[in-house]
Amino acid sequence: MRSEIEALSYIILEVSDIALWRVFATDILGLQATARDDGGIDLRMDQYAWRIRLIEGPRDDMASVGWEVRDAAALAALSARLDALGIAVAAGTADDRADRCVADLIHFADPEGNRHEAFYGPLQRTERPFISPTGAAFKTGRQGLGHIVLSCRDKASMMAFFLDILGFRLTDHIHTEIVPGRPLELSFMRCNGRHHSLALAPVPIPKKIVHLMVEVTSIDEVGRALHRCLDADVHLSFTLGRHSNDDMLSFYPRTPSGFDLEYGWGGLEVDEESWHVVTHATNSAWGHIFQRPPRRSLPEAAA
């Protein structure tokens, strides 16, 4: 089954410290921020009206994730399939469409209660070009904003949902110990040429999101961002390294909400004709050394 879903297009994060997040997103990551009337912030990384939305709240976690489909017919087909399988689907309202800046959308939940939105017709702001405050350029386009890794309690049911119901394609697995003494089996799935737009991690953490990844177009921008983190005393959960499966050269600063953001370059693009599923025995070819977090992710002085 070929999925109607073509890209991870946006994510909504509920965060407890909007001001600190704005500093992190703009000064460290190089995203462009726009204040919202409701007190939140929309973050841009390309011509889309927004890619990451920050809403104020106590959870410091993912609130919703948005998946882009091609057109109205694709959205209708996805909605009909979910409904036929007994999965509750709700149509977006006019207010929802205006708020998300899309032509139409639906929303539903995965087996662990995470909210997912599927939509078509995202607003493009070509009259207001994206301008990074740090000069960064991000790899998006048909590959979407990047990838997310979700925590899960029942990995088998989550795998079945994304592969068999939503139609994602399995890319590979990693069986490893990222934290010494704790075996971990990660699974990676794609919906476009990006090696993975979604990964599942059966880790015992309270948050829904393990990390969010954004990819820049230059290895030098990874280096510059790393220096910005070091200058601002941002904690790095994983040092600079290169992943074994998707070749991404990256590092992991801890966000003000306590989860990680992978900042990378050089991610592998899948050739659908030749790709076959493999299993890796290590998370990284080199680097990505785990470092336990401090009490705070970004000192007040950096703001």
C-alpha positions as CSV (number, residue, x, y, z in Angstrom):
1,M,0.0,0.0,0.0
2,R,1.3,3.4,-1.0
3,S,0.6,6.0,1.7
4,E,-1.3,9.2,0.9
5,I,1.0,10.9,3.4
6,E,4.0,12.5,1.7
7,A,5.8,14.5,4.4
8,L,6.1,15.4,8.0
9,S,5.0,19.0,7.6
10,Y,4.5,20.6,11.0
11,I,4.6,20.0,14.7
12,I,2.9,21.7,17.6
13,L,4.8,21.8,20.9
14,E,3.3,22.7,24.3
15,V,6.0,24.5,26.2
16,S,6.2,26.0,29.6
17,D,8.7,28.8,28.8
18,I,7.9,30.5,25.6
19,A,10.5,33.2,26.1
20,L,13.3,30.8,26.6
21,W,12.2,28.7,23.6
22,R,12.2,31.8,21.4
23,V,15.9,32.4,22.3
24,F,16.7,28.7,21.7
25,A,14.8,28.6,18.3
26,T,16.2,31.8,16.9
27,D,19.6,32.4,18.4
28,I,20.7,28.8,18.5
29,L,18.8,26.9,15.8
30,G,18.4,29.8,13.3
31,L,14.6,29.6,12.9
32,Q,12.5,32.7,12.2
33,A,9.9,33.5,14.8
34,T,6.6,35.2,14.5
35,A,4.5,36.0,17.5
36,R,0.9,34.8,17.5
37,D,-2.1,36.6,18.9
38,D,-2.7,33.8,21.4
39,G,0.7,34.3,23.0
40,G,2.3,31.4,21.1
41,I,5.1,31.5,18.5
42,D,5.2,30.2,14.9
43,L,8.7,29.2,13.7
44,R,9.6,29.2,10.0
45,M,12.4,27.4,8.2
46,D,11.4,27.8,4.6
47,Q,8.5,29.3,2.4
48,Y,5.8,27.6,4.5
49,A,3.8,29.9,6.8
50,W,5.1,27.8,9.7
51,R,6.7,24.5,10.5
52,I,7.0,24.5,14.3
53,R,4.4,26.1,16.6
54,L,5.0,26.8,20.2
55,I,1.9,27.0,22.5
56,E,2.1,27.8,26.2
57,G,1.3,25.0,28.6
58,P,2.8,22.9,31.4
59,R,3.4,19.6,29.5
60,D,6.6,20.5,27.6
61,D,5.8,17.9,25.0
62,M,4.4,17.3,21.6
63,A,0.8,18.4,21.3
64,S,0.1,17.4,17.6
65,V,2.0,16.5,14.5
66,G,0.9,17.4,10.9
67,W,1.3,15.1,7.9
68,E,0.9,16.5,4.4
69,V,-1.0,14.8,1.6
70,R,-1.1,15.7,-2.1
71,D,-4.7,17.0,-2.5
72,A,-8.3,16.7,-1.5
73,A,-8.7,13.3,-3.1
74,A,-5.8,11.9,-1.1
75,L,-7.1,13.4,2.1
76,A,-10.6,11.9,1.4
77,A,-9.0,8.5,0.7
78,L,-7.0,8.5,3.9
79,S,-10.0,9.6,5.9
80,A,-12.2,6.8,4.4
81,R,-9.6,4.1,5.1
82,L,-9.2,5.1,8.7
83,D,-13.0,5.2,9.2
84,A,-13.4,1.8,7.6
85,L,-10.9,0.4,10.0
86,G,-12.8,1.8,13.0
87,I,-10.4,4.6,13.7
88,A,-12.1,7.7,14.9
89,V,-11.5,10.5,12.4
90,A,-12.7,14.1,12.8
91,A,-12.9,16.7,10.1
92,G,-11.2,20.1,10.7
93,T,-13.4,23.1,11.3
94,A,-13.1,26.4,9.5
95,D,-11.3,27.8,12.5
96,D,-8.9,24.8,12.4
97,R,-8.2,25.4,8.7
98,A,-7.5,29.1,9.3
99,D,-5.3,28.4,12.4
100,R,-3.2,25.7,10.6
101,C,-3.0,27.8,7.4
102,V,-4.2,24.8,5.2
103,A,-7.0,24.1,2.7
104,D,-8.4,21.2,4.7
105,L,-7.5,18.7,7.4
106,I,-8.6,15.8,9.5
107,H,-7.3,14.6,12.8
108,F,-7.0,11.2,14.6
109,A,-5.0,9.4,17.2
110,D,-2.5,6.6,17.1
111,P,-2.8,3.6,19.5
112,E,-1.0,5.5,22.2
113,G,-3.2,8.6,22.0
114,N,-0.8,10.9,20.1
115,R,-2.8,13.4,18.0
116,H,-2.0,13.4,14.3
117,E,-3.4,15.8,11.7
118,A,-3.4,15.1,7.9
119,F,-3.9,18.0,5.5
120,Y,-3.4,19.4,2.1
121,G,-2.9,22.9,0.7
122,P,-0.4,24.5,3.1
123,L,-0.1,28.3,2.8
124,Q,3.2,29.4,1.1
125,R,4.6,32.9,2.1
126,T,6.7,33.6,-0.9
127,E,6.0,37.3,-0.5
128,R,7.7,37.1,2.9
129,P,10.9,35.1,2.3
130,F,12.3,33.1,5.1
131,I,15.2,34.9,6.7
132,S,17.3,33.0,9.3
133,P,18.7,35.1,12.1
134,T,21.8,33.0,11.9
135,G,22.1,32.6,8.2
136,A,21.0,29.0,8.2
137,A,19.3,27.2,5.3
138,F,17.2,24.1,6.0
139,K,16.6,21.0,3.8
140,T,12.8,20.7,3.5
141,G,10.8,20.7,0.3
142,R,9.4,17.3,-0.6
143,Q,11.1,15.8,2.4
144,G,9.2,17.9,4.9
145,L,10.5,19.6,8.1
146,G,12.7,16.7,9.2
147,H,11.8,13.8,11.4
148,I,10.4,12.9,14.8
149,V,11.1,10.0,17.2
150,L,8.2,9.0,19.4
151,S,8.4,7.0,22.6
152,C,6.0,4.0,22.8
153,R,4.9,1.4,25.3
154,D,3.5,-1.1,22.8
155,K,5.9,-0.9,19.8
156,A,4.2,-3.7,17.9
157,S,0.8,-1.9,17.8
158,M,2.4,1.4,16.9
159,M,4.4,-0.3,14.0
160,A,1.2,-1.9,12.7
161,F,-0.6,1.5,12.8
162,F,2.0,3.4,10.8
163,L,3.0,0.7,8.4
164,D,-0.3,-1.2,7.8
165,I,-2.8,1.5,8.3
166,L,-1.1,4.8,7.4
167,G,1.1,3.1,4.8
168,F,4.6,4.3,5.9
169,R,7.5,2.2,4.6
170,L,10.0,0.5,6.9
171,T,13.5,1.6,6.3
172,D,15.6,-0.2,8.9
173,H,16.2,-1.1,12.6
174,I,18.9,-0.3,15.1
175,H,19.4,-2.8,18.0
176,T,21.9,-1.2,20.4
177,E,22.5,0.3,23.8
178,I,22.5,4.1,23.5
179,V,22.6,4.4,27.2
180,P,25.0,1.7,28.5
181,G,23.2,-1.3,30.1
182,R,19.9,-0.5,28.5
183,P,19.2,-2.5,25.3
184,L,17.1,-0.6,22.8
185,E,15.4,-1.6,19.5
186,L,14.6,1.4,17.3
187,S,12.6,1.2,14.1
188,F,12.7,3.8,11.3
189,M,10.0,4.6,8.7
190,R,9.7,6.9,5.7
191,C,7.0,8.5,3.6
192,N,9.3,10.2,1.0
193,G,13.0,10.2,0.0
194,R,14.2,11.1,3.5
195,H,15.6,8.1,5.2
196,H,13.0,8.4,7.9
197,S,10.3,10.9,8.9
198,L,9.3,8.9,11.9
199,A,11.0,6.5,14.3
200,L,9.7,4.6,17.3
201,A,11.6,4.1,20.5
202,P,10.3,1.9,23.3
203,V,11.9,4.0,26.0
204,P,10.4,4.5,29.6
205,I,10.1,8.2,29.5
206,P,7.0,10.4,30.4
207,K,7.2,12.5,27.2
208,K,5.6,11.5,23.9
209,I,8.5,12.9,21.9
210,V,12.0,11.7,22.2
211,H,13.5,14.1,19.7
212,L,12.8,16.3,16.7
213,M,15.3,16.6,13.8
214,V,16.0,19.5,11.5
215,E,18.6,19.3,8.7
216,V,20.6,22.2,7.4
217,T,22.2,22.4,3.9
218,S,25.8,22.9,5.0
219,I,28.1,21.0,7.2
220,D,29.6,24.4,8.3
221,E,26.2,25.4,9.6
222,V,26.2,22.3,11.9
223,G,29.6,23.6,13.2
224,R,28.4,27.1,13.6
225,A,25.3,25.9,15.5
226,L,27.5,23.7,17.7
227,H,29.6,26.8,18.6
228,R,26.5,28.7,19.4
229,C,25.4,26.0,21.8
230,L,28.8,25.9,23.5
231,D,28.9,29.7,23.8
232,A,25.4,29.8,25.3
233,D,26.1,26.8,27.6
234,V,23.4,24.7,26.1
235,H,23.6,21.1,27.2
236,L,24.4,18.5,24.5
237,S,22.6,15.2,25.2
238,F,24.7,13.7,22.4
239,T,28.0,15.1,21.1
240,L,28.8,15.5,17.4
241,G,28.7,12.2,15.5
242,R,27.5,10.4,12.4
243,H,24.6,8.0,12.5
244,S,25.0,4.4,11.2
245,N,21.8,4.1,9.3
246,D,21.0,7.5,7.7
247,D,24.6,8.9,7.6
248,M,23.4,12.1,9.3
249,L,26.2,14.1,10.8
250,S,24.6,15.8,13.8
251,F,24.6,16.7,17.5
252,Y,21.7,16.9,20.0
253,P,21.1,20.0,22.1
254,R,18.6,19.7,24.8
255,T,15.6,22.0,24.3
256,P,14.2,24.2,27.1
257,S,11.4,21.6,27.4
258,G,13.7,18.8,28.3
259,F,13.6,16.7,25.1
260,D,16.3,16.8,22.4
261,L,16.6,18.4,19.0
262,E,18.9,16.8,16.5
263,Y,20.7,19.4,14.3
264,G,22.2,17.7,11.3
265,W,23.5,17.6,7.8
266,G,24.0,15.0,5.1
267,G,21.1,12.7,5.7
268,L,20.8,9.7,3.3
269,E,18.1,9.8,0.6
270,V,16.4,6.4,-0.1
271,D,16.3,4.9,-3.6
272,E,13.0,3.1,-3.6
273,E,14.0,0.8,-6.4
274,S,17.1,-0.6,-4.6
275,W,16.4,-0.2,-0.9
276,H,16.0,-3.2,1.3
277,V,15.5,-3.3,5.1
278,V,18.6,-3.9,7.2
279,T,19.4,-3.9,10.9
280,H,22.3,-2.0,12.5
281,A,24.1,-3.0,15.7
282,T,25.1,0.5,16.7
283,N,23.4,3.9,16.6
284,S,26.4,5.8,15.3
285,A,29.5,5.1,13.2
286,W,31.3,7.5,15.5
287,G,30.6,10.1,18.1
288,H,27.1,10.8,19.5
289,I,28.5,10.2,23.1
290,F,25.6,10.4,25.6
291,Q,25.9,13.1,28.3
292,R,23.6,13.2,31.2
293,P,21.5,16.4,31.4
294,P,21.9,19.2,33.9
295,R,19.0,20.7,35.7
296,R,18.5,23.4,33.1
297,S,18.8,23.3,29.3
298,L,19.6,26.9,28.6
299,P,20.7,29.4,31.3
300,E,18.7,32.5,31.9
301,A,21.8,34.6,31.1
302,A,21.6,33.4,27.5
303,A,18.3,35.3,27.0
